[in-house]
Amino acid sequence: MKFILYLIFSFSMIYFSEKIYLICFLLMFLMLMKINLIYNLWVEIYWIFSFDFYSFFLIILSIWIIGLMLMIDMSKVSKFIILFLLMILMMSFMTFNLLMFYFFFEVSLIPIFLLIKFDGYTFERFEASLYMFFFTMVTSMPFLVIILNLMNNFKTLMYFMLEVENIKMWGLIFFFLMLVFLVKMPMFFVHIWLPKAHVEAPVYGSMILAGVLLKLGSYGILRMGQLFFISMNKFSNLYISISLIGGVLMSFVCLIQVDLKMLVAYSSVVHMSMLIASLVTLSKIGFIGSYLMMIGHGLCSSGLFYIVNISYSRVMSRLLFMNKGLINLNSSLSMWWFLLSISNFSAPITLSLLGEIMMLMSLISLDLILMIYLMLLCFFSAVYSLYMFSFTQHGGLNQIIKFKEVKVKEYLILFLHWFPLNMIIFSLNLFMY
C-alpha cells in the first residue's frame, strides 16, 4: 500500500517539475524489490475496497504504464484525463463488490473515449470512438440486469459471498454475462472496434488501451470463472474453440497488414485469444499463466505502440513500405525494435514466455487436439513479429526521409517497458502461491 501511495504522490509532480517526476518514477525500481503479499487472502483497505493476488499486480501495471505515458509531451487536460483514468482503473481492480466493479468498468470507457475523440489524428476518430462506445455499452446492459437479479436472489454482491453459493446459470444468461468481458478483451467476432480505436487514438491512448484497458476484460473473466465455476465449465469448450480458431485467422490477418499500428493491434487480438482459452479452462496453472501473460502483453504491446509512434513522428507514415531500411538511419532504435518484436512472440527471457508455457500446459492437459491450433498460433506469432522487424529495418532506404535524432527520454521510456518485462522472470516467487 505504501508503494501505491508513493506512486500517486510522484504523479502529482508532473504538474510542477518533470525532472522531479522522473527521479520519483525511477526510484520505484528500489521499492519493487520489497513487494510482499499474502496471495490467497483479500487485503482490506477501506469499505468495499481491497486487493488480492489477482488484482495487486494489475494495479501496479496500471500505475507503471500511466507513469510512462505521463513522460510523453501532451496538454494538461490530457494529463488530467489520464490521471482520472488511473483512479478509475485502481478502483476497478480494488473493489470486491460486483455492482461497483460494473460501475468502474463502464466509467473507464469515458476517458479513453475523450482521448480518441479530441486527441485523435484524423476525421475517422469520431467513427472509431463511437464504435468502441456502442460495442461496450450495448453488451453491458444485460450484464447490469443480471447483477441486479443476483442481488435480488442472494442479497449480496460481494465476491467471496457469491463464490460459496455455487451459482448455476441458464446458458443464454451466462452468455450475456460473459459477452461484456469478451468484447473488452476483445474476442474474435467482436474485435472490430479495437483496430479502429488504436489507429485513431494518440500514442498515449493506444498505450493505455493495449496495456491496461484490455486487461479489465481478462480480469472480469477471471473473476467470473471463480464465481460461476459450474456455468463456465459447461461452456468452456465453446469459448476455447472460437478463441483458438479466431486466433489463427487473426494471425493470417496480421501477415497482410501494411499499417504498423494495425499490425500491432491485430497481434493483441491473437494474444488475447490464447489468454481467453486458458482462462476458461478454470485450472490454477491456466489462471497464473494467463495472469503472467496479461502483465507481459501489457508491457510489450504498450512499448510496441510507442516505438511505432517514434518512427511515425519522423517518417510521417505508418506504412511498411515507407518505413524501410531504418537500421541505416538509427541502429540504436533498431535494437529496441528487435527487442520488442521478439518479446511480442514470447522469446526467452521475457515474462510472456513463462505465461505462454503455463497456458499451453493448461490447454494441452484438456485435450491433445488443441496442440495443432497452439502450434499454429505460436509459429505465426513469430512470423508476423519478425516480418514487422525485418520489413521496417532492412531493405532499401526511402530517400525522402529526414529522420530526426531520437531523444534520450524516448530511449528511457522504451527501456522502462523492456526492463520489467525481462527482469520480473528472476523474481517469480512473487507469482507463485
N, C-alpha and C positions, 0 to 999 in steps of 0.2 A: 504493500500500500504506500510506503514511503517512496518507492521508486516511481509509482504513478503520479503522486503529488509533485515530486521533483520535476517530472516531465512537463506537467501542466504549468508549473512555475516558469520553466525555460521557454515555453511557447509565448508567454506574456512578454518576454524580452524582444520578440521580433518587432514589436511596435516602437521600441526605444533604441536598441542598438543591435545590429545584425552580428557584429563581432562577438558581443556577449552571448548572443543566442547560439552561435556556432560553438563557442567554448563549452557552454552548458550541455549542448547536444552531444559533443564528443566525450564529455565526462560520463555519459550514460554507459559507455563500454565497461567502466570500472564497476558500476552498480549491477550490471547484468550478470557479473560473475558471482554475485551474492544472493541471487534469487533462490528462495527455498519455499516449498509449498506442500501442504498436506493434500495429496492429489485426490483422494477418494472422498473428501468432505467438502461441504459448502462452507466457505469462509464468509461470515456475515459482516456486512459493512453498516447498513442502516436500513430499516423498514423492509422494503421488498428488494433491496439491492444486496447482492453478494456475488461471489465468483467461485468457480471450482477449476479443476484441471482443464476442462474443455473450453472454458471462456477466458482463462487468465492470459494465455499466450496470444490469443486473438486480440485482446485488449492491447498487449504490448506491440503486436504487429500494426494495429491501427495507429497507435501513437508514433511508432517508428516511421511508417510511410508518410503520415501527415507532417511529421518533423522534417522529412526530406523535401516534401512539397513546398514547405514554407521557405526553403532556401532559394526557390525559383523566384525570379522577378515577377511581381504581379501587383495589382492595385490593392489598397487597404480594404476595400469592400470584399474582394475575393478572399483575402486573408480572414476576414470576419466570418464569411460563409464557411470556409474550411474549418475554422475553429469551432463553429456551431455544429458542423457535421461530426467533428471529433467527439463532442459531448454526446450527441445522439448515438453514435456507434458504441461508446463506452456504456451508456445506459442500456442499449440493446443486449450487449454481452453480459452485463452485470445483473439484470433483473431475472428473478426466478418465478415471475407471475406471467402466465400465458397472455393475458389481455394487455399488460404493459409491454410485453415483447412485441405484440402485434402493433401497438401504438408507435413504438420507436422504430419498428421495422418499416412502417409506412412513412413516418416523418423523415426518415433518412433519404427518401426519394426527392424531397423538396430542394435541398442544397445542390445535389448533382443536376437536377432539372434546371436550376438557375444558372449554374456554371456553364452548361451546354447552351442554354438559350441566349445568354448575354455575353459569354466569353468565347463562343464558338467562332469558327473561321468563315464559313460560307452561309448562304441563304438556306441551305438544306438543314441547318441546325434546328430550325423550327420543326421540321418533319421528324428529325431524329429524337428530339426531346418529347414530342407528342407520342411517338411510337413507344418509347420507354415508359411514359406516364400511363398510357392506356393499357399496355400489357400488364403492368404491375397492379393497377387499380382494379381492372376487371376481374383478375384472378383472386384478388384479396377479399372481395365482398363475400363469397361463400365461406372463406376462412373465418371471417368475423361472425357469421351466423352460427358456424359450428362451435366456436369458442363460447358464445352466449348459451348455446344448447348444453354444452358441458357444464357451464356454471349453474344452469337450472337443474341439471340432474345430480351433480356431485357436490354442489355448494362450495366449491373451491376451485381455484385455477393455479395453485402452487405446483411446481414440477414434482417435488418429492411426494406430495399427497396423491397426485394423479398417477404416479408411477406404480403405486402399490394397488391400484384399483384393477389392473389388468383389463383395460377398456377394449372392447371389441366394437369395430365399426363396420357398417354395411359398405360394400365395395365402392359405390359411386360417391358416397360421402367422404371416404378416405382418399379417393382420387382428387376431389376438390381441396381437401386438406393439404395434400402434397403439392398440388399444382402451383400454388403461390411461391413455394421454395424452388421448384423445378424451373419456373420462369426466371427467377432471380439468378440462378447459377450461371448460365441457363442450360437446359437440356435440349438435345436435338428435337426439332419440330417447333420449339418455342424460343429459338435463339435469334430470330430475325432482327430484334431490336438492338442486340449487342454490337454488331459491326457498325451499324449506322451511328449509334451513340459514341463509339470510340473514334470514328473518323471525324465527326463534327466537334468532339469535345476538345478543349485546350489540353496541353500536355499534363497539367496537374489534375484535370478532370479524368483523363484516361488512367493516370497512376492510381487514384483513389478508387476508381471504378473496378479496375482489374485487381488491384492489390487487396482491397478490403470488402467492398460492397458485394462482390460475388460470393465472398466467404460468409455473408449473412445467410444466404440460401443454404450453403453447406452446413452451417451451424444449426439452422432450423431443421433440416432433415435429420441431423444427428440427435437433436432433442426429441423430435417426433418418433424416431426409432426407439428411444428409451421409454417414451410414454405409451406408445401404441405398438408394442412389440408384436402382438398377435396379428394385427392387421397388416403391419409392414412385412412380416414373414410370409403372409398369404400372397402378397402381390410382388414380392421381391424378384421373381423370375421375369415378370413383365418389364420392370424397370431396368433390370440388368440387360435384357435383350435389346431394348430400344437404345439404351445408353451406348453399349459397345458397338452395335451396328452403326448407329449415328456417328460415333467417334471415328470409325474407319472411313465413312463417307466424308466427314469433315476434313480428314487428313488429305483426301484427294482434292477437296476444295482449296486447301492451303497451297497445294502444289501448282495451282493455276492462277494464283493471285499475282497481280503486278503492282499492287499498292502495299507498301511495307506495313502500314498501320492495320490494314485489313488482314494481312497475313498473321500478325501477332494476335489480333482479335479472334480470328478463327482458331488459332492454336490454343487459346484459352478454352474454347468450346471443346476441343479434343481432350485437354487435360481434365476438364470438369466431367466428361463422360465416364472416364475411368473412376473418378472420385465418387460419382453417384453410385456406380455399380458396386464399389467397395463398401460404401456406407450402408446400402440396403441388404448386405449380407448379414448385418447385425452381429458380427463376430468382434471380439475385443481387438484382435490384430488388425481387422479391417478398419475399425474406428481410429486406432492410433496411426495406422498408415495413412488414412485419409487426412487426419489432423496434421501430420508432418507435411503432406502434400499441399494442404491449404497454406501453410506458412511458407514453404519453399516456392510455390507458384506465386504467392503474393509478392515476394521479394523479386523473383525473376521477371515476371511479366511487367511489373512497375519499372524495373530497370530497362527492359527492352523498349517500352514506350518512351522512356526518357532519352535513350540513345538514338532512337528513330527521330525524335524531335531535334536532337543536336544536329543530325545530318540535314533534316528538313529546313532548319533555320538558316543553314548556309547554302545548300543547293537550291532551296525554294521549290522542291518537288519531293514527293514520296514515292514516285515511280521507280521500279527496279532498274530500268534501262537508263535512267538519269543519274542514278547513284552507283555507277560502275567505277571500279578502279580507285576506290577511296584510300586504299593502302598506300598509294603513291603520294597522296596529299598529307596524310596524318597516320603514321604507323602506330603511334601510341593509342589512338582511338580505335584502330583496327584490333588491337589486343583486347580491348573491352568488348568489341563486337564479338570476338571469338569466345571470350569467357562467358558472356551472357547467352550466346547461341548454344553452346554446349550445355549450359545449365538448363536450357529450355527442354532438352531431351534427357534430363536426369543423368548426366555424366558424373563419374566419381570426381570429387568427393562431396558433391552437393547434398543438402538435406533431402532434396526431392528423390535422390537415388534410394535412400532407405525407405522413404514413404512408398515409392513405387514397388519396391521388393515386397513390402508387407501387404500392399494391396493385391499384388499378384498372388501371394500365398493365400490370402483370404478367398479370392475368386477361384483359383485352381482347386482348392480344397472343396469348393462347392460342386464343381463339375469340370472334368478334364477337357471337354469340348470347347470350353471358353478359352483354352490356351491358343487356339487358332486366331481368334479376334485380338487377344492380348499381344501376340507376336506381331500381328499387322500394325497394331497401334504403336508399339514400341519402335518398330522399324521405320514407319512413316514419320514418326515424330523426329527421329534423327535425320531423315531425308529432307524434310522441309526446313528444319533448322539450319542444316549445313548448306542447303540450297540458298537460303537467305544470306548466310555469311559469305559464301563463295561468289554469289552474283554481285553483292554490293562492294566487296573488297578487291576482287580480281577483275580482269578484263581490261578493255581499252578505256582510257580516261576521257571523260567528256570535257572537251576543250573550253567550253563556255563557263565552266565552274570557277568561281573565285571563292576559295574555301578559307574563311576566317579562322584564326587561331582559336583552339578550344581553351576556355578559361580553366584555371585551377579549381574553382568552385564546382564546375561541371564534372571534372575528374573526381572530386571529393564525393559528389552525390552518387556517381557510378560505383565508387569504392564502397560506400556505405550501403549500397544494395548488395554488392557481391560478398562483402566480408561476413556478415551474419549467415548468409545463405550457405557458405562453405565452411565456416568455423563452428557453427552450432553442432555439427556432427561429432565434434570432440567432447561435447557435454550432453550426451544422450541420456544420462541419468535423470535429466530434467523431465524427460518424456516417458520414462518407464515407471509404472506403479503396479 
